[in-house]
Amino acid sequence: MSEALLTFPDVERLIVDHLKYRPELAGVTVDNRPPAGFDGTQQVVLVSRTGGAWVDDLHLDTPLVELEVYGPTKTAAHTVSLSVRAALLQLRGTTYGTAVVTDTVETEAVRWLPDYNRPAGNRYLTTVRLSLRPS
């Protein structure tokens, strides 16, 4: 018996596409890599898959994703972080390519984390775990 080929969606691109054109994030760059000339003071959301696993028995991908939110001030970065946090919870039930997002869970809510490589920047970090099922 042959099994169907599994195709996993790019969870970083899924989140970038979900956040990129949201009206509450107007003027914020959302991507999985920093923009040219990035020094941490621009309004930027960086999306990175940092772990997770395929759970074969449940037929479920559970990526762990970090979102680094930067801004020109601590208050600006925090405000963007809260908007990102709310938008991520709205991913539940959406379809992206060949997958359905069945759940979004914060594993670590918005927290202040200075970026010592970019001392002029202001950074907040959020970590989420998504549950993705092939559609």
C-alpha positions as CSV (number, residue, x, y, z in Angstrom):
1,M,0.0,0.0,0.0
2,S,1.5,3.4,-0.9
3,E,0.9,6.5,1.1
4,A,0.0,9.8,-0.4
5,L,2.9,12.3,-0.5
6,L,2.6,14.8,2.3
7,T,3.2,18.4,1.5
8,F,3.8,20.8,4.3
9,P,3.0,24.4,4.0
10,D,5.6,27.0,4.7
11,V,4.4,28.2,8.1
12,E,6.5,31.3,8.0
13,R,5.0,32.3,4.7
14,L,1.5,31.4,6.0
15,I,1.9,33.9,8.9
16,V,3.6,36.6,6.8
17,D,0.7,36.4,4.3
18,H,-1.9,36.5,7.1
19,L,-0.3,39.6,8.8
20,K,1.2,41.5,5.8
21,Y,-1.9,43.5,4.7
22,R,-3.9,43.8,7.9
23,P,-5.1,47.4,8.3
24,E,-4.0,47.5,12.0
25,L,-0.4,46.7,10.8
26,A,-0.3,49.4,8.0
27,G,3.3,50.7,7.8
28,V,4.8,47.6,9.4
29,T,7.1,45.3,7.4
30,V,6.3,41.7,7.9
31,D,8.7,39.0,6.6
32,N,10.9,36.1,7.5
33,R,14.0,38.1,7.0
34,P,15.0,41.6,8.0
35,P,14.7,44.4,5.4
36,A,17.8,46.0,3.9
37,G,19.4,48.5,6.3
38,F,17.6,47.1,9.3
39,D,18.8,48.4,12.6
40,G,16.0,47.5,14.9
41,T,14.3,50.9,15.0
42,Q,11.9,50.3,12.1
43,Q,8.5,48.8,12.6
44,V,9.2,45.2,11.6
45,V,7.8,41.7,12.4
46,L,10.2,38.9,11.8
47,V,8.7,35.4,11.6
48,S,10.8,32.3,12.2
49,R,9.9,28.7,12.6
50,T,12.0,27.5,15.5
51,G,10.8,23.9,16.0
52,G,7.8,21.7,16.2
53,A,7.1,18.3,14.8
54,W,4.8,16.1,12.6
55,V,2.5,14.0,14.8
56,D,1.9,11.0,12.6
57,D,-0.8,9.4,14.7
58,L,-2.8,12.6,14.6
59,H,-1.8,13.5,11.0
60,L,-0.9,16.9,12.4
61,D,2.0,19.3,11.9
62,T,2.7,21.4,15.0
63,P,5.2,24.1,14.1
64,L,6.6,26.4,16.8
65,V,7.1,29.9,15.5
66,E,8.7,33.0,17.0
67,L,7.7,36.5,16.1
68,E,10.1,39.3,16.8
69,V,8.4,42.7,16.8
70,Y,10.6,45.8,16.5
71,G,9.7,49.5,16.7
72,P,11.3,52.9,17.1
73,T,10.2,53.0,20.7
74,K,9.3,50.4,23.3
75,T,5.7,51.6,23.3
76,A,5.4,51.4,19.5
77,A,6.9,47.8,19.5
78,H,4.5,46.8,22.2
79,T,1.5,48.1,20.4
80,V,2.4,46.3,17.2
81,S,3.1,43.1,19.3
82,L,-0.4,43.2,20.7
83,S,-1.9,43.6,17.2
84,V,0.1,40.7,16.0
85,R,-1.0,38.6,19.0
86,A,-4.7,39.2,18.3
87,A,-4.3,38.6,14.5
88,L,-2.6,35.2,15.1
89,L,-5.5,33.9,17.1
90,Q,-7.7,34.6,14.0
91,L,-5.8,32.0,12.0
92,R,-7.9,29.2,13.6
93,G,-10.0,27.6,10.9
94,T,-8.3,29.2,7.9
95,T,-7.0,27.2,4.9
96,Y,-3.6,27.9,3.4
97,G,-2.6,26.0,0.4
98,T,-3.0,22.3,1.2
99,A,-3.4,22.8,5.0
100,V,-6.0,23.9,7.5
101,V,-5.0,25.7,10.7
102,T,-6.9,23.8,13.4
103,D,-5.4,25.7,16.3
104,T,-3.1,28.5,17.4
105,V,-1.8,28.5,20.9
106,E,0.6,30.9,22.6
107,T,3.5,29.1,24.2
108,E,4.9,32.4,25.4
109,A,3.0,35.7,25.2
110,V,4.4,39.1,24.3
111,R,7.6,39.7,26.3
112,W,10.2,42.4,26.2
113,L,13.5,41.1,25.0
114,P,16.2,43.6,24.1
115,D,18.2,42.8,21.0
116,Y,21.9,43.2,22.0
117,N,22.9,43.0,18.3
118,R,20.7,46.0,17.6
119,P,21.1,48.2,20.7
120,A,19.0,51.1,19.2
121,G,16.1,48.7,18.6
122,N,13.1,47.9,20.8
123,R,12.0,44.3,20.6
124,Y,9.1,42.1,21.9
125,L,9.0,38.4,21.3
126,T,5.9,36.1,21.0
127,T,6.1,32.3,20.5
128,V,3.1,30.4,19.1
129,R,2.4,26.8,18.2
130,L,0.1,26.2,15.3
131,S,-1.7,22.9,14.5
132,L,-1.9,22.3,10.7
133,R,-3.8,19.4,9.2
134,P,-3.5,18.5,5.5
135,S,-6.8,19.5,3.7
